[in-house]
Amino acid sequence: MSGAATSSAAEQAKERRYAVIAGIAVVTIALHLILRFGTGASLFRTNLPLFVALAAGGIPLVWELAVKAWKREFGSDLLAGISIVTSVLLEEYLAGAIVVLMLSGGEALEQYAVRSASSVLRALAKRMPSVAHRRRDGLTEDIAVDQIAPGDLMVVMPHEICPVDGEVVEGHGSMDESFLTGEPYRVSKTPGVEVISGAVNGPASLTIRATKRPIDSRYAQIMKVMQQSEQYRPRIRRLGDQLGAFYTPLALVIAVAAWATSGEATRFLAVLVTATPCPLLIAIPVAIIGSISLSARRGIIIKNPIVLEQIDRCTVAIFDKTGTLTYGEPRLNEQLVAPQFDARETLRLAASVERYSKHPLASAILRAARDAHLKRSEAGEIHEPPGQGLVGRVDGRTVMITHRKRLTRERPELAEQLPPPASGMECVVLIDDRYAATYRFRDQPRADGRSFIDHLGPRHQLNRVLLVSGDRRSEVEYLAGRVGIHEVHAEQSPEDKVRIVREETAKAKTIFLGDGINDAPALQAATVGIAFGQQSDVTAEAAGAVIMDSSLAKVDELLHISRRMRSIALQSAVGGMALSIIGMLFAAAGYLPPVAGALLQEAIDVLAVLNALRAAWRPRTLTDFQDSADNA
């Protein structure tokens, strides 16, 4: 986080420096015009303000470009540097000052666009509290959030934002975690239950024990994912350099030819100032950042802007199963209860402890209990070690909810009572250390899954769709049949997923969509990795984009945003270059003096940037696959 803050401060300083140079250029140009046309002062005195502009702004800008050229970094801004030097040599100081204004103003505008378009992400950082309440020796003191250490007892007041990941040690209440998890309901909290930073506390005060440093907490990791989107140099930005590789030599050829055929060095300068490639320097990054901002407002976090260039060119889509093509909300569809236990009482006890769990199957058990109109009891001594199941005390009875593998490994005598394995998901309920029931679940396919899959080929050129999952083959094939996928890879380990994705990516550009920790390697191996929701920090770190609310419609929106961004960026860059080339030809013919050429280039810049700003505007619609489904 400190590195991101340092980078942000450096970017702000850079923006201020360019803004100061641009401001100096504006003031000195205005003063020059006043002295020249308003006072009748001598030529030397009228040019004094321009000398200030060229010294204060032109020298540092030309020095930066010279350093880049020395490093063999020949960008499209090289023309601007040549124009400034040429204007001084030919004593066309006004034209040189205008080029200084164009170059510094363009850089300042780019920096400002980056910061303003990222306001959606910065708002997330401002949401976190700066002060927390630590309890020590019976007293509560206010401390800075970054002073929290693992093991500290922290008091979260009613309606406050939880400052750190931890575990409840005192109090009963609830927290709204929808901002982080996307789940639209409050999660009950009681001693032993995990809390996550960024969650909003309910009406009851809770005392928690911090389990991580704030910098390592869930919220901080999500912030890191989002802030990284500002640190990447997007690949499409290099499109400006690629266009510049054609445009810069062309401009130099026209300028030299104009000088050679006319014998007038001012035509060389006039061509160069008209050719200053601000549409490449400004319009393309404005379109990129605008699209990142639009995506963020639509609940799509672009971690790596290269996604915006690549995703619309992918031809193979690879889906994980759970949470992507299914709702990630399993339903309890079978209760196999041991003869000595009552089915309703077993479900009531299980639901009473599951209300404190974040396991995907917990919501299914709670939903089944609600549908059966069962009244839950308060549970205590909740304990949920990772991978070991959930344990709690309800009405004086010990309830454990675990899985078949653990029971078989640790309690083989109880495992003998289990029914034979079947397709789908299941959990095992133990009451007072006795086998009570096996619950089986099925995750339902998304209602729009088939229409979305059918839509990918005709509208987005995704001609192959694969389903790759670690679940049982019968479960995966059931889902594939429901959504219309014909290439199925079931019972795959994370290593198998990576191998499949790499093989496919070697043949064509791929999109991989997943939401589990075991999807992270595959997300990195694909051309474009898209994570659904914020269920795993590891997955979000590995993905190029994060769909916050796990919606297939949002994936379609991302595809359309990408296509629209490329179109707008190319319109701005190529259109600006075309207008500049026309201006260069007029300058080469002697119809456009250097100052007029510089002013014409400013007008072209404004048009290119205004067009690029459209990328941040939301069009009338950003998804169309539902319409195609209706027409199917």
C-alpha positions as CSV (number, residue, x, y, z in Angstrom):
1,M,0.0,0.0,0.0
2,S,2.9,2.4,0.7
3,G,4.3,1.7,-2.7
4,A,1.0,2.6,-4.3
5,A,0.8,5.8,-2.2
6,T,4.3,6.8,-3.2
7,S,3.5,6.2,-6.9
8,S,0.3,8.2,-6.5
9,A,2.3,11.1,-4.9
10,A,4.8,10.9,-7.7
11,E,2.1,11.1,-10.4
12,Q,0.5,14.1,-8.6
13,A,3.9,15.8,-8.5
14,K,4.3,15.1,-12.2
15,E,0.9,16.5,-13.0
16,R,1.6,19.6,-11.0
17,R,4.9,20.2,-12.8
18,Y,3.4,19.9,-16.2
19,A,0.5,22.1,-15.1
20,V,2.9,24.8,-13.9
21,I,4.8,24.7,-17.2
22,A,1.5,24.9,-19.1
23,G,0.5,27.8,-16.9
24,I,3.7,29.7,-17.5
25,A,3.3,29.1,-21.3
26,V,-0.2,30.6,-21.2
27,V,0.8,33.6,-19.2
28,T,3.9,34.4,-21.2
29,I,2.1,33.9,-24.6
30,A,-0.7,36.3,-23.4
31,L,1.9,38.8,-22.2
32,H,3.8,38.6,-25.5
33,L,0.6,39.3,-27.5
34,I,-0.3,42.3,-25.2
35,L,3.2,43.8,-25.5
36,R,3.3,43.2,-29.3
37,F,-0.1,44.5,-30.3
38,G,-1.1,46.7,-27.4
39,T,2.0,48.7,-26.5
40,G,4.2,48.8,-29.6
41,A,7.2,47.7,-27.6
42,S,10.4,46.7,-29.2
43,L,10.7,43.2,-30.7
44,F,13.2,42.1,-28.0
45,R,10.9,43.3,-25.2
46,T,7.9,41.6,-26.7
47,N,9.8,38.3,-27.0
48,L,11.1,38.4,-23.4
49,P,8.0,36.5,-22.1
50,L,8.5,33.9,-24.7
51,F,12.2,33.4,-23.6
52,V,10.8,32.7,-20.1
53,A,8.4,30.1,-21.5
54,L,11.1,28.4,-23.6
55,A,13.6,28.5,-20.7
56,A,11.3,27.4,-17.9
57,G,9.2,24.9,-19.9
58,G,11.0,24.1,-23.2
59,I,14.4,23.2,-21.7
60,P,13.1,20.6,-19.1
61,L,10.7,19.1,-21.7
62,V,13.4,18.9,-24.4
63,W,15.8,17.4,-21.8
64,E,13.3,14.7,-20.9
65,L,12.9,13.8,-24.6
66,A,16.6,13.8,-25.1
67,V,17.1,11.4,-22.2
68,K,14.4,9.1,-23.7
69,A,16.1,9.3,-27.1
70,W,19.5,8.5,-25.5
71,K,17.8,5.4,-24.1
72,R,16.5,4.6,-27.6
73,E,12.9,5.3,-26.5
74,F,11.7,7.0,-29.6
75,G,8.1,8.0,-28.9
76,S,5.7,10.0,-31.0
77,D,6.4,13.0,-28.7
78,L,9.9,13.3,-30.3
79,L,8.4,15.6,-33.0
80,A,7.4,18.1,-30.3
81,G,11.0,18.2,-29.0
82,I,12.4,18.8,-32.5
83,S,9.8,21.5,-33.1
84,I,10.8,23.4,-29.9
85,V,14.5,23.3,-30.8
86,T,13.8,24.3,-34.4
87,S,11.6,27.2,-33.4
88,V,14.5,28.6,-31.2
89,L,17.0,28.2,-34.0
90,L,14.8,30.0,-36.5
91,E,13.8,32.6,-33.9
92,E,10.1,31.6,-34.2
93,Y,9.7,31.9,-30.4
94,L,5.9,32.2,-30.4
95,A,5.5,28.9,-32.3
96,G,8.0,27.3,-29.9
97,A,6.1,28.6,-26.9
98,I,2.8,27.2,-28.3
99,V,4.4,23.8,-28.8
100,V,5.6,23.9,-25.1
101,L,2.0,24.7,-24.2
102,M,0.7,21.8,-26.3
103,L,3.2,19.2,-24.9
104,S,3.0,20.2,-21.2
105,G,-0.8,20.8,-21.4
106,G,-1.2,17.4,-23.0
107,E,0.9,15.6,-20.3
108,A,-1.0,17.5,-17.5
109,L,-4.3,16.5,-19.1
110,E,-3.3,12.9,-19.2
111,Q,-2.2,12.9,-15.6
112,Y,-5.5,14.6,-14.6
113,A,-7.5,12.1,-16.6
114,V,-5.8,9.2,-14.9
115,R,-6.6,10.6,-11.5
116,S,-10.2,11.8,-12.2
117,A,-11.1,8.6,-14.0
118,S,-9.8,6.6,-11.1
119,S,-12.0,8.5,-8.6
120,V,-14.2,5.4,-8.3
121,L,-11.3,3.4,-7.0
122,R,-10.1,6.2,-4.7
123,A,-13.5,6.4,-3.2
124,L,-13.0,2.9,-2.0
125,A,-9.8,3.9,-0.2
126,K,-11.5,6.8,1.5
127,R,-14.2,4.5,2.8
128,M,-11.9,2.9,5.3
129,P,-11.7,4.4,8.8
130,S,-8.4,6.0,9.9
131,V,-9.0,5.5,13.6
132,A,-9.8,2.3,15.5
133,H,-10.7,1.5,19.1
134,R,-8.3,-0.9,20.9
135,R,-9.2,-2.4,24.3
136,R,-6.2,-3.0,26.6
137,D,-6.2,-3.6,30.3
138,G,-9.9,-2.9,30.5
139,L,-9.6,0.5,28.8
140,T,-10.5,1.5,25.3
141,E,-8.2,3.8,23.4
142,D,-8.3,5.3,19.9
143,I,-5.4,4.4,17.7
144,A,-4.4,4.8,14.1
145,V,-5.6,1.8,12.0
146,D,-2.1,1.0,10.9
147,Q,-1.1,0.5,14.5
148,I,-3.3,-2.6,14.9
149,A,-1.3,-5.8,15.4
150,P,-2.5,-9.4,15.3
151,G,-3.9,-10.4,18.7
152,D,-5.2,-6.9,19.6
153,L,-8.7,-6.6,21.0
154,M,-10.6,-4.1,18.9
155,V,-14.1,-2.7,19.6
156,V,-16.3,-2.1,16.5
157,M,-19.0,0.4,17.4
158,P,-22.5,0.2,16.0
159,H,-22.7,1.1,12.3
160,E,-18.9,1.5,12.1
161,I,-16.7,-0.1,9.3
162,C,-14.6,-3.0,10.6
163,P,-11.0,-1.9,10.3
164,V,-9.3,-5.3,10.2
165,D,-9.9,-9.0,9.7
166,G,-10.5,-10.8,12.9
167,E,-12.7,-13.1,15.1
168,V,-15.5,-12.1,17.4
169,V,-14.7,-12.6,21.1
170,E,-17.6,-10.6,22.7
171,G,-21.1,-9.6,21.5
172,H,-23.8,-10.8,19.3
173,G,-24.9,-8.9,16.2
174,S,-24.6,-8.8,12.4
175,M,-22.5,-7.2,9.7
176,D,-23.3,-6.1,6.1
177,E,-20.6,-7.7,4.0
178,S,-22.3,-7.1,0.6
179,F,-19.7,-4.4,-0.3
180,L,-17.1,-7.1,-0.4
181,T,-18.8,-10.3,-1.0
182,G,-21.8,-9.3,-3.2
183,E,-24.1,-11.2,-0.9
184,P,-27.2,-9.0,-0.3
185,Y,-27.8,-9.9,3.3
186,R,-26.3,-9.4,6.8
187,V,-24.2,-12.1,8.3
188,S,-24.8,-13.0,11.9
189,K,-21.8,-12.6,14.3
190,T,-21.2,-14.4,17.6
191,P,-18.1,-15.3,19.5
192,G,-15.8,-17.5,17.3
193,V,-17.1,-16.2,14.0
194,E,-14.8,-14.5,11.5
195,V,-15.2,-10.8,10.5
196,I,-13.7,-9.1,7.5
197,S,-12.4,-5.6,7.1
198,G,-14.6,-3.2,5.2
199,A,-17.8,-4.8,6.5
200,V,-20.4,-2.5,8.1
201,N,-21.3,-3.3,11.6
202,G,-25.0,-3.5,12.6
203,P,-26.7,-1.9,15.7
204,A,-24.7,-3.9,18.3
205,S,-21.1,-3.3,19.4
206,L,-18.7,-6.2,18.9
207,T,-15.3,-6.9,20.3
208,I,-13.0,-8.7,17.9
209,R,-9.5,-10.1,18.1
210,A,-7.4,-9.0,15.1
211,T,-6.0,-11.9,13.2
212,K,-4.0,-9.9,10.6
213,R,-2.3,-6.6,10.2
214,P,-4.5,-4.1,8.4
215,I,-2.1,-4.1,5.4
216,D,-2.7,-7.9,5.1
217,S,-6.4,-7.8,5.6
218,R,-9.2,-8.7,3.1
219,Y,-10.1,-5.1,2.3
220,A,-6.4,-4.0,1.8
221,Q,-5.9,-6.9,-0.6
222,I,-8.9,-5.8,-2.6
223,M,-7.7,-2.3,-2.6
224,K,-4.3,-3.5,-3.9
225,V,-6.0,-5.3,-6.8
226,M,-7.9,-2.2,-7.7
227,Q,-4.9,0.2,-7.4
228,Q,-2.8,-2.0,-9.5
229,S,-4.9,-1.0,-12.5
230,E,-3.3,2.5,-12.3
231,Q,0.2,1.1,-12.2
232,Y,0.2,-0.8,-15.5
233,R,1.3,0.7,-18.8
234,P,-1.5,-0.6,-21.0
235,R,-0.5,-2.5,-24.1
236,I,-2.9,-0.4,-26.2
237,R,-1.0,2.7,-25.1
238,R,1.8,1.3,-27.2
239,L,-0.6,1.6,-30.1
240,G,0.3,5.3,-30.0
241,D,4.0,4.4,-30.3
242,Q,3.3,2.0,-33.1
243,L,1.3,4.6,-35.0
244,G,4.1,7.1,-34.1
245,A,6.6,4.8,-35.7
246,F,4.8,5.5,-39.0
247,Y,3.7,9.0,-38.3
248,T,7.0,10.5,-37.1
249,P,9.1,9.6,-40.1
250,L,6.3,10.7,-42.5
251,A,6.2,14.1,-40.8
252,L,10.0,14.5,-41.0
253,V,10.0,13.5,-44.6
254,I,7.3,16.1,-45.4
255,A,9.1,18.7,-43.4
256,V,12.5,18.1,-45.0
257,A,11.0,17.9,-48.5
258,A,9.2,21.3,-47.9
259,W,12.5,22.9,-46.8
260,A,14.4,21.3,-49.6
261,T,12.0,22.3,-52.4
262,S,11.3,25.8,-51.1
263,G,14.5,26.7,-49.5
264,E,12.6,28.1,-46.5
265,A,13.5,26.7,-43.2
266,T,10.3,28.1,-41.7
267,R,8.3,25.6,-43.7
268,F,10.2,22.8,-42.0
269,L,9.2,24.3,-38.6
270,A,5.6,24.9,-39.8
271,V,5.2,21.2,-40.8
272,L,6.7,20.0,-37.5
273,V,4.5,22.1,-35.2
274,T,1.4,21.1,-37.3
275,A,2.5,17.5,-36.9
276,T,2.9,17.5,-33.1
277,P,1.2,14.1,-32.4
278,C,-1.0,15.1,-29.4
279,P,-3.8,12.8,-30.5
280,L,-1.5,9.9,-29.9
281,L,-0.1,11.4,-26.7
282,I,-3.4,12.3,-25.1
283,A,-6.4,10.8,-26.8
284,I,-5.4,7.1,-26.5
285,P,-4.7,7.1,-22.7
286,V,-7.8,9.2,-22.1
287,A,-9.9,6.5,-23.9
288,I,-8.2,3.8,-21.9
289,I,-8.7,5.5,-18.5
290,G,-12.3,6.5,-19.4
291,S,-13.1,2.9,-20.2
292,I,-11.5,1.8,-16.9
293,S,-13.7,4.3,-15.1
294,L,-16.9,3.2,-17.0
295,S,-16.1,-0.4,-16.1
296,A,-15.6,0.5,-12.4
297,R,-19.0,2.2,-12.3
298,R,-20.6,-0.9,-13.8
299,G,-19.1,-3.1,-11.1
300,I,-16.1,-4.3,-13.2
301,I,-12.7,-3.7,-11.8
302,I,-10.0,-3.7,-14.5
303,K,-6.8,-4.8,-12.7
304,N,-4.7,-4.9,-15.9
305,P,-5.9,-2.6,-18.7
306,I,-4.5,-4.9,-21.3
307,V,-7.7,-6.9,-20.8
308,L,-9.6,-4.1,-22.6
309,E,-7.4,-4.6,-25.7
310,Q,-7.4,-8.4,-25.7
311,I,-10.8,-9.7,-24.6
312,D,-12.6,-8.7,-27.7
313,R,-10.0,-10.6,-29.8
314,C,-10.3,-13.9,-27.9
315,T,-11.9,-16.8,-29.7
316,V,-12.0,-19.5,-27.0
317,A,-13.9,-19.2,-23.7
318,I,-13.1,-21.6,-20.8
319,F,-15.5,-21.6,-17.8
320,D,-15.1,-23.0,-14.3
321,K,-18.4,-24.4,-13.1
322,T,-19.4,-23.3,-9.6
323,G,-20.2,-19.6,-9.3
324,T,-19.7,-18.9,-13.0
325,L,-22.3,-20.9,-14.9
326,T,-24.1,-21.7,-11.7
327,Y,-25.4,-19.3,-9.1
328,G,-22.9,-20.6,-6.5
329,E,-26.0,-21.1,-4.2
330,P,-26.5,-24.9,-3.6
331,R,-29.9,-26.1,-2.7
332,L,-30.5,-28.9,-0.2
333,N,-32.3,-31.5,-2.3
334,E,-31.9,-34.7,-0.2
335,Q,-31.8,-35.4,3.5
336,L,-30.6,-38.9,4.5
337,V,-31.2,-39.1,8.3
338,A,-30.0,-41.9,10.6
339,P,-32.9,-43.9,12.1
340,Q,-32.3,-42.8,15.7
341,F,-32.6,-39.1,14.7
342,D,-35.6,-36.9,13.8
343,A,-35.2,-35.2,10.4
344,R,-36.7,-31.8,11.5
345,E,-34.8,-31.6,14.8
346,T,-31.6,-32.5,13.0
347,L,-32.1,-29.8,10.4
348,R,-33.0,-27.3,13.1
349,L,-29.8,-28.0,15.0
350,A,-27.7,-27.9,11.9
351,A,-29.2,-24.5,10.8
352,S,-28.6,-23.1,14.3
353,V,-24.8,-23.5,13.9
354,E,-24.7,-22.9,10.1
355,R,-26.1,-19.3,10.6
356,Y,-22.5,-18.4,11.7
357,S,-20.8,-20.1,8.8
358,K,-19.7,-18.6,5.5
359,H,-19.4,-22.0,3.8
360,P,-21.4,-22.1,0.5
361,L,-23.6,-25.0,1.8
362,A,-24.6,-23.1,4.9
363,S,-27.1,-20.9,3.1
364,A,-28.7,-24.0,1.6
365,I,-29.3,-25.5,5.0
366,L,-30.6,-22.2,6.4
367,R,-32.9,-21.8,3.4
368,A,-34.2,-25.4,3.9
369,A,-34.9,-24.6,7.6
370,R,-36.8,-21.5,6.8
371,D,-38.9,-23.3,4.2
372,A,-39.7,-25.9,6.9
373,H,-40.6,-23.1,9.4
374,L,-38.1,-24.3,11.9
375,K,-37.1,-22.0,14.7
376,R,-33.4,-21.8,15.3
377,S,-31.7,-21.6,18.7
378,E,-28.8,-19.5,19.8
379,A,-25.5,-21.3,19.3
380,G,-22.3,-20.8,21.2
381,E,-18.7,-22.0,21.2
382,I,-18.6,-21.7,17.4
383,H,-15.4,-23.1,15.9
384,E,-14.7,-23.5,12.2
385,P,-11.0,-24.5,11.4
386,P,-10.3,-24.3,7.7
387,G,-11.0,-27.6,6.0
388,Q,-12.2,-29.3,9.2
389,G,-15.9,-28.4,9.4
390,L,-18.1,-26.4,11.7
391,V,-18.6,-27.2,15.4
392,G,-21.0,-25.5,17.9
393,R,-23.1,-25.9,21.0
394,V,-26.9,-25.7,20.6
395,D,-29.3,-26.4,23.5
396,G,-26.6,-28.2,25.3
397,R,-25.8,-30.5,22.4
398,T,-22.6,-30.6,20.3
399,V,-23.3,-30.3,16.6
400,M,-20.5,-30.9,14.0
401,I,-21.0,-30.4,10.3
402,T,-18.1,-31.9,8.3
403,H,-17.4,-33.8,5.1
404,R,-17.0,-37.5,4.1
405,K,-13.2,-37.5,3.6
406,R,-12.5,-36.2,7.0
407,L,-14.9,-38.6,8.7
408,T,-13.4,-41.5,6.8
409,R,-9.9,-40.5,7.7
410,E,-10.5,-39.6,11.4
411,R,-13.6,-41.6,12.4
412,P,-13.8,-44.7,10.2
413,E,-16.3,-46.4,12.6
414,L,-18.8,-43.6,11.9
415,A,-18.0,-43.4,8.2
416,E,-19.2,-47.0,7.9
417,Q,-22.8,-45.6,8.5
418,L,-22.6,-43.2,5.6
419,P,-24.7,-43.9,2.5
420,P,-22.8,-44.6,-0.8
421,P,-21.4,-41.5,-2.5
422,A,-23.5,-39.9,-5.2
423,S,-23.1,-37.1,-7.7
424,G,-23.3,-33.5,-6.4
425,M,-22.2,-32.0,-3.1
426,E,-22.8,-33.3,0.4
427,C,-22.0,-32.7,4.0
428,V,-22.2,-34.9,7.1
429,V,-24.0,-34.0,10.4
430,L,-22.8,-35.4,13.7
431,I,-24.8,-34.7,16.9
432,D,-23.1,-35.5,20.3
433,D,-20.4,-37.4,18.4
434,R,-22.9,-39.6,16.7
435,Y,-23.7,-39.9,13.0
436,A,-27.1,-38.0,12.4
437,A,-27.5,-37.3,8.7
438,T,-26.0,-36.8,5.2
439,Y,-27.3,-33.7,3.3
440,R,-27.0,-33.6,-0.5
441,F,-27.0,-30.4,-2.5
442,R,-27.2,-29.3,-6.1
443,D,-26.1,-26.0,-7.6
444,Q,-28.6,-24.7,-10.1
445,P,-27.5,-23.4,-13.5
446,R,-27.9,-19.7,-14.1
447,A,-31.2,-19.0,-15.9
448,D,-29.4,-17.0,-18.6
449,G,-26.5,-19.4,-18.9
450,R,-27.7,-21.0,-22.2
451,S,-28.6,-17.8,-23.9
452,F,-25.2,-16.3,-22.9
453,I,-23.3,-19.3,-24.2
454,D,-25.3,-19.3,-27.5
455,H,-24.6,-15.5,-27.7
456,L,-20.8,-15.8,-27.5
457,G,-20.2,-17.1,-31.0
458,P,-22.5,-14.9,-33.2
459,R,-21.8,-11.7,-31.4
460,H,-18.2,-12.0,-30.0
461,Q,-16.5,-14.6,-32.2
462,L,-15.9,-16.9,-29.3
463,N,-16.2,-20.0,-31.5
464,R,-15.3,-22.6,-28.8
465,V,-16.6,-22.9,-25.3
466,L,-15.1,-25.3,-22.7
467,L,-16.3,-26.3,-19.3
468,V,-13.4,-27.2,-17.0
469,S,-14.2,-28.2,-13.4
470,G,-12.8,-30.2,-10.5
471,D,-16.3,-31.6,-9.7
472,R,-17.6,-35.1,-10.4
473,R,-18.2,-35.9,-14.1
474,S,-21.9,-36.5,-13.6
475,E,-22.4,-33.1,-12.0
476,V,-20.3,-31.3,-14.7
477,E,-22.0,-33.1,-17.6
478,Y,-25.4,-32.3,-16.1
479,L,-24.6,-28.6,-16.1
480,A,-23.0,-28.7,-19.6
481,G,-26.2,-30.2,-21.0
482,R,-28.3,-27.5,-19.4
483,V,-26.3,-24.6,-20.7
484,G,-25.3,-26.0,-24.1
485,I,-21.6,-26.7,-23.7
486,H,-20.2,-29.7,-25.6
487,E,-16.5,-29.7,-24.6
488,V,-16.3,-30.9,-21.0
489,H,-13.3,-31.6,-18.7
490,A,-14.4,-32.9,-15.3
491,E,-12.6,-34.0,-12.2
492,Q,-9.6,-31.7,-13.0
493,S,-7.1,-30.6,-10.5
494,P,-5.7,-27.0,-10.5
495,E,-2.7,-28.4,-12.3
496,D,-4.9,-30.0,-14.9
497,K,-6.8,-26.8,-15.4
498,V,-3.6,-24.9,-16.0
499,R,-2.4,-27.5,-18.5
500,I,-5.7,-27.3,-20.5
501,V,-5.7,-23.5,-20.5
502,R,-2.1,-23.4,-21.7
503,E,-2.7,-25.8,-24.4
504,E,-5.7,-23.8,-25.6
505,T,-3.9,-20.5,-25.3
506,A,-1.0,-21.8,-27.4
507,K,-3.5,-22.3,-30.3
508,A,-5.8,-19.2,-29.8
509,K,-6.5,-16.3,-27.5
510,T,-8.5,-17.5,-24.5
511,I,-10.8,-16.1,-21.8
512,F,-10.9,-18.0,-18.5
513,L,-13.7,-17.3,-16.0
514,G,-13.5,-18.6,-12.4
515,D,-14.2,-17.7,-8.8
516,G,-12.3,-20.1,-6.6
517,I,-8.7,-20.1,-5.2
518,N,-8.0,-23.2,-7.3
519,D,-8.8,-21.1,-10.4
520,A,-5.9,-18.6,-9.8
521,P,-3.2,-20.5,-11.8
522,A,-5.6,-20.9,-14.8
523,L,-6.6,-17.3,-14.6
524,Q,-3.0,-16.3,-15.0
525,A,-2.3,-18.8,-17.8
526,A,-5.2,-17.5,-20.0
527,T,-4.9,-14.6,-22.3
528,V,-7.6,-12.9,-20.2
529,G,-8.5,-14.0,-16.7
530,I,-11.8,-12.9,-15.3
531,A,-12.7,-13.5,-11.6
532,F,-16.3,-13.5,-10.4
533,G,-17.0,-11.7,-7.2
534,Q,-14.6,-11.2,-4.2
535,Q,-14.8,-14.7,-2.8
536,S,-11.0,-15.1,-3.0
537,D,-8.2,-12.6,-2.7
538,V,-5.9,-15.0,-4.5
539,T,-8.3,-15.3,-7.4
540,A,-8.7,-11.5,-7.7
541,E,-4.9,-11.1,-7.6
542,A,-4.5,-13.5,-10.5
543,A,-7.2,-12.1,-12.7
544,G,-7.0,-9.3,-15.2
545,A,-10.5,-8.2,-14.4
546,V,-12.9,-8.7,-11.5
547,I,-16.7,-8.9,-12.0
548,M,-18.0,-7.7,-8.6
549,D,-21.5,-9.1,-8.7
550,S,-20.9,-12.4,-10.5
551,S,-23.2,-11.6,-13.5
552,L,-22.9,-13.0,-17.0
553,A,-24.4,-9.8,-18.2
554,K,-21.4,-8.0,-16.8
555,V,-19.1,-10.2,-18.8
556,D,-21.0,-9.2,-21.9
557,E,-20.7,-5.6,-20.9
558,L,-16.9,-6.0,-20.5
559,L,-16.8,-7.4,-24.1
560,H,-18.7,-4.4,-25.4
561,I,-16.7,-1.9,-23.4
562,S,-13.5,-3.3,-24.8
563,R,-14.8,-3.2,-28.4
564,R,-16.0,0.4,-27.9
565,M,-12.7,1.5,-26.3
566,R,-10.6,0.3,-29.2
567,S,-13.0,1.9,-31.7
568,I,-12.9,5.3,-29.9
569,A,-9.1,5.2,-29.4
570,L,-8.5,4.5,-33.1
571,Q,-11.0,7.1,-34.2
572,S,-9.2,9.7,-32.0
573,A,-5.7,8.7,-32.9
574,V,-6.1,8.0,-36.7
575,G,-8.6,10.8,-37.2
576,G,-6.3,13.3,-35.5
577,M,-3.3,12.1,-37.5
578,A,-5.3,12.4,-40.8
579,L,-6.2,16.0,-40.0
580,S,-2.6,16.7,-39.0
581,I,-1.3,15.3,-42.3
582,I,-3.7,17.5,-44.2
583,G,-2.4,20.5,-42.2
584,M,1.2,19.4,-42.8
585,L,0.6,19.5,-46.6
586,F,-0.8,23.0,-46.4
587,A,2.2,24.0,-44.3
588,A,4.6,22.4,-46.7
589,A,3.0,24.4,-49.5
590,G,3.5,27.6,-47.6
591,Y,-0.1,28.3,-46.8
592,L,0.3,27.7,-43.0
593,P,3.0,29.6,-41.1
594,P,4.4,28.1,-37.9
595,V,2.1,29.9,-35.4
596,A,-1.0,29.1,-37.4
597,G,0.1,25.5,-37.7
598,A,0.5,25.3,-33.9
599,L,-2.9,26.8,-33.4
600,L,-4.4,24.3,-35.9
601,Q,-2.8,21.4,-34.0
602,E,-4.4,22.7,-30.8
603,A,-7.8,22.6,-32.4
604,I,-7.1,19.0,-33.7
605,D,-6.1,18.0,-30.1
606,V,-9.3,19.3,-28.6
607,L,-11.4,17.4,-31.2
608,A,-9.4,14.2,-30.5
609,V,-9.6,14.4,-26.8
610,L,-13.3,15.3,-26.8
611,N,-13.9,12.2,-28.9
612,A,-11.8,10.1,-26.5
613,L,-13.7,11.3,-23.5
614,R,-16.8,9.5,-24.9
615,A,-15.2,6.2,-23.7
616,A,-16.1,7.2,-20.1
617,W,-19.8,7.9,-21.0
618,R,-22.2,5.0,-20.6
619,P,-24.0,4.3,-23.9
620,R,-27.7,3.5,-24.1
621,T,-26.9,-0.2,-23.7
622,L,-23.8,-2.3,-22.9
623,T,-25.2,-5.8,-23.2
624,D,-27.4,-7.5,-25.9
625,F,-27.3,-11.2,-25.2
626,Q,-30.7,-11.2,-23.5
627,D,-32.2,-9.8,-26.7
628,S,-30.5,-12.5,-28.7
629,A,-31.9,-15.1,-26.4
630,D,-35.4,-13.8,-26.8
631,N,-35.0,-13.9,-30.6
632,A,-33.6,-17.5,-30.5
